[in-house]
Amino acid sequence: MARPNGTTRLGMLTPSPNSVLEPATAHLLAGCAQVSAHFSRFRVTQIGLTRAALGQFDPEPILAAAELLADARVATILWNGTSGAWLGFDSDERLRDAIEDRTGCPASTASLAFRDLFRARGYGRIGLVTPYTGDVQRQIQANWGAAGFDCAAERHCGLSENFAFAEVGAKAITEMVRAVAAQGVDAVAIVCTNLAGAALAPALEAELGVPVLDSVAVTLWKGLALAGCGTADLATRGSVFAANAEARP
């Protein structure tokens, strides 16, 4: 749906402590007057594989937040968090379907967007950069490996507190990206929407000669595709917005 002035509204679901997603999305959309992003939160304070940590992704709070976004008559709803990376693509497929059933809006998630982009561009060897702990990182590697994406090249920070992810500095992120890129990958994936990688990606791509795909940018790419919006206005924001990419459902 669009406002009378022609602006398309994108709905974004975000973890409650996330302080990167909203400003990063605003930065990416700067100068793109025909699109606006709108956000709804639910509580996710710790990332891990314990029962308590995994229980934060019970679908009901997520669906309640999605319903609030639907009140704003958004064109699509994205779960702008990467939990599907360790919970599994099938978990995010169920969540996507539940959001669509509950709200009537086309939906997707950050993890499904990564999968769609990898497949669309033929990326098989992925440099995996995250702020997470080793056990979460290994689970992502296993899940993505089962889907055909080799993530042997990896770096992670060992953090579990969601708020702390936003405090990882540009130098640390840049060093992790350089390290995995040096191992000969098709693309680097910065996996966490509370890790400030989006603004770094264009310069790193120019330096390293490899696509650097930040979670916030990849999710926005998918949302724009679902809403039927082009990406020409975002061409300087990174290769994720290249015009020749498809966003498969």
C-alpha positions in Angstrom: 0.0 0.0 0.0 1.2 3.6 -0.6 0.4 6.9 0.9 -1.4 9.5 -1.2 2.0 11.1 -2.0 3.2 7.8 -3.4 5.5 6.7 -0.6 5.6 2.9 0.0 5.8 1.9 3.7 8.0 -1.1 4.8 7.3 -2.7 8.1 10.3 -4.0 10.2 10.2 -6.1 13.3 13.2 -5.6 15.5 14.6 -7.1 18.8 14.0 -4.7 21.7 17.6 -3.7 22.5 18.6 -3.1 18.8 20.0 0.4 18.3 21.6 -0.1 14.9 18.8 -1.2 12.7 16.7 2.0 12.6 19.5 4.5 11.9 21.2 2.1 9.5 18.0 1.7 7.5 17.5 5.5 7.5 21.0 5.9 6.2 20.4 3.4 3.4 17.1 5.0 2.4 18.4 8.6 2.5 17.5 10.2 -0.8 15.0 7.4 -1.6 11.9 9.6 -1.0 9.4 7.0 -2.3 10.0 4.5 0.5 9.7 4.8 4.3 10.5 2.3 7.0 8.5 1.7 10.2 9.4 -0.4 13.2 7.8 -2.6 15.9 9.7 -4.3 18.7 9.5 -7.4 20.9 11.8 -8.5 23.7 15.0 -10.3 22.8 17.8 -9.5 25.2 20.2 -12.5 25.0 21.4 -14.7 22.1 22.2 -18.3 22.9 21.1 -21.9 22.6 19.7 -22.2 26.1 16.0 -22.9 26.5 15.4 -19.4 27.9 17.3 -17.7 25.0 15.5 -19.7 22.4 12.1 -19.1 24.1 12.4 -15.4 23.2 11.4 -16.3 19.7 8.0 -17.8 20.6 5.9 -16.7 17.7 3.0 -15.0 19.6 4.9 -11.8 20.7 6.4 -11.5 17.2 2.9 -11.8 15.6 1.5 -9.3 18.0 4.2 -6.8 17.0 3.5 -7.6 13.3 -0.2 -6.8 13.8 0.7 -3.4 15.1 2.7 -2.8 11.9 -0.2 -3.9 9.8 -2.2 -1.1 11.4 0.1 1.3 9.6 -0.9 -0.4 6.3 2.6 -1.3 5.4 3.3 -2.9 2.0 5.3 -5.8 3.6 6.6 -7.0 7.0 10.2 -8.2 7.6 11.5 -9.9 10.6 14.7 -7.8 10.7 16.6 -10.2 13.0 18.8 -13.2 12.2 17.4 -15.8 14.6 16.6 -18.1 11.6 20.4 -18.4 11.1 20.7 -20.6 14.2 17.0 -21.7 14.6 17.0 -22.9 10.9 15.5 -21.7 7.7 12.4 -23.9 8.3 11.7 -21.9 11.5 11.8 -18.6 9.6 9.6 -20.1 6.8 7.0 -20.9 9.4 7.3 -17.5 10.9 7.0 -15.8 7.5 3.8 -17.8 6.8 2.3 -17.0 10.2 2.9 -13.3 9.7 1.3 -13.4 6.3 -1.7 -15.4 7.7 -2.1 -13.0 10.6 -1.7 -9.7 8.8 -2.3 -10.3 5.1 1.0 -8.6 4.3 3.8 -10.2 2.2 6.5 -11.1 4.7 10.1 -12.4 4.9 13.0 -12.4 7.3 16.7 -11.5 7.4 17.8 -15.1 7.2 15.5 -16.0 4.3 16.7 -12.8 2.5 20.3 -14.0 2.8 19.3 -17.4 1.4 17.4 -15.8 -1.5 20.3 -13.4 -2.3 22.9 -16.2 -2.2 20.9 -18.3 -4.5 20.1 -15.5 -6.9 23.7 -14.6 -7.3 25.3 -18.1 -7.1 27.2 -17.4 -3.9 28.3 -20.7 -2.3 31.3 -20.0 -0.2 30.4 -17.4 2.4 32.6 -15.6 4.9 30.6 -15.5 8.1 31.0 -12.5 10.4 28.9 -12.2 13.6 29.1 -10.9 17.2 27.8 -14.3 18.6 29.3 -17.0 20.8 31.0 -20.0 19.4 28.1 -22.4 19.9 25.7 -20.1 18.0 28.3 -19.6 15.3 28.7 -23.4 14.8 24.9 -23.8 14.6 24.7 -21.2 11.9 27.6 -22.9 10.0 25.7 -26.2 10.2 22.4 -24.8 9.1 23.8 -22.8 6.2 26.1 -25.7 5.2 23.0 -28.0 5.0 21.5 -25.4 2.6 24.5 -25.5 0.4 26.5 -22.5 1.7 30.0 -23.3 2.9 30.8 -21.0 5.9 34.2 -22.4 6.9 35.7 -18.9 6.7 34.3 -17.3 9.9 35.0 -14.7 12.6 32.8 -14.0 15.7 33.1 -11.8 18.8 31.9 -14.3 21.5 29.1 -12.0 22.7 25.6 -13.0 23.9 24.1 -9.8 25.3 22.0 -8.3 22.5 22.7 -4.7 23.5 26.4 -5.2 23.4 26.4 -6.1 19.7 25.9 -2.5 18.8 29.0 -1.5 20.7 31.3 -3.6 18.5 33.3 -0.9 16.7 34.0 -0.3 13.0 37.7 -1.4 13.4 36.7 -4.8 14.8 34.1 -5.4 12.1 36.5 -4.3 9.4 39.2 -6.7 10.6 36.7 -9.6 10.7 35.6 -8.9 7.2 39.1 -8.6 5.9 40.1 -11.9 7.6 37.3 -14.0 6.1 37.7 -12.3 2.7 41.3 -13.3 2.6 40.3 -17.0 2.7 38.8 -16.8 -0.8 35.0 -16.4 -0.5 32.3 -15.6 -2.9 30.8 -13.1 -0.5 31.0 -11.9 3.1 27.9 -12.0 5.3 27.7 -9.7 8.3 25.0 -11.6 10.2 23.3 -9.5 13.0 21.0 -6.5 12.5 22.5 -4.9 15.6 26.1 -5.0 14.2 27.0 -1.8 12.5 28.2 -3.1 9.2 26.0 -1.5 6.6 27.8 1.8 6.3 31.2 0.0 6.1 30.2 -2.3 3.2 30.7 -0.1 0.1 34.3 0.9 1.1 35.2 -2.7 2.0 33.8 -4.0 -1.3 36.0 -1.5 -3.1 39.0 -2.5 -1.1 38.6 -6.3 -1.1 36.9 -6.9 -4.4 34.2 -9.2 -2.9 30.6 -8.5 -2.0 30.1 -7.5 1.6 26.5 -8.2 2.6 25.2 -6.6 5.8 22.0 -8.0 7.4 20.2 -4.7 7.5 20.9 -4.0 3.8 20.0 -7.5 2.8 16.7 -7.4 4.6 15.9 -4.0 3.1 16.8 -5.4 -0.4 14.2 -8.2 0.2 11.6 -5.8 1.5 11.9 -3.5 -1.5 11.5 -6.4 -3.8 8.4 -7.7 -2.0 6.9 -4.2 -2.2 7.7 -3.9 -6.0 10.2 -1.1 -5.5 13.4 -0.6 -7.5 16.9 -0.2 -6.0 18.4 2.3 -8.4 18.4 5.1 -5.8 20.5 2.8 -3.4 23.2 1.9 -5.9 25.9 3.6 -3.9 25.0 1.8 -0.7 26.6 -1.5 -1.7 26.4 -4.3 -4.2 23.4 -5.9 -2.5 21.3 -3.3 -4.3 22.7 -4.1 -7.8 20.0 -4.0 -10.4 20.7 -7.5 -11.8 19.8 -9.3 -8.6 16.5 -11.2 -8.1 14.6 -11.5 -4.9 13.2 -15.0 -5.1 10.2 -15.8 -2.9 
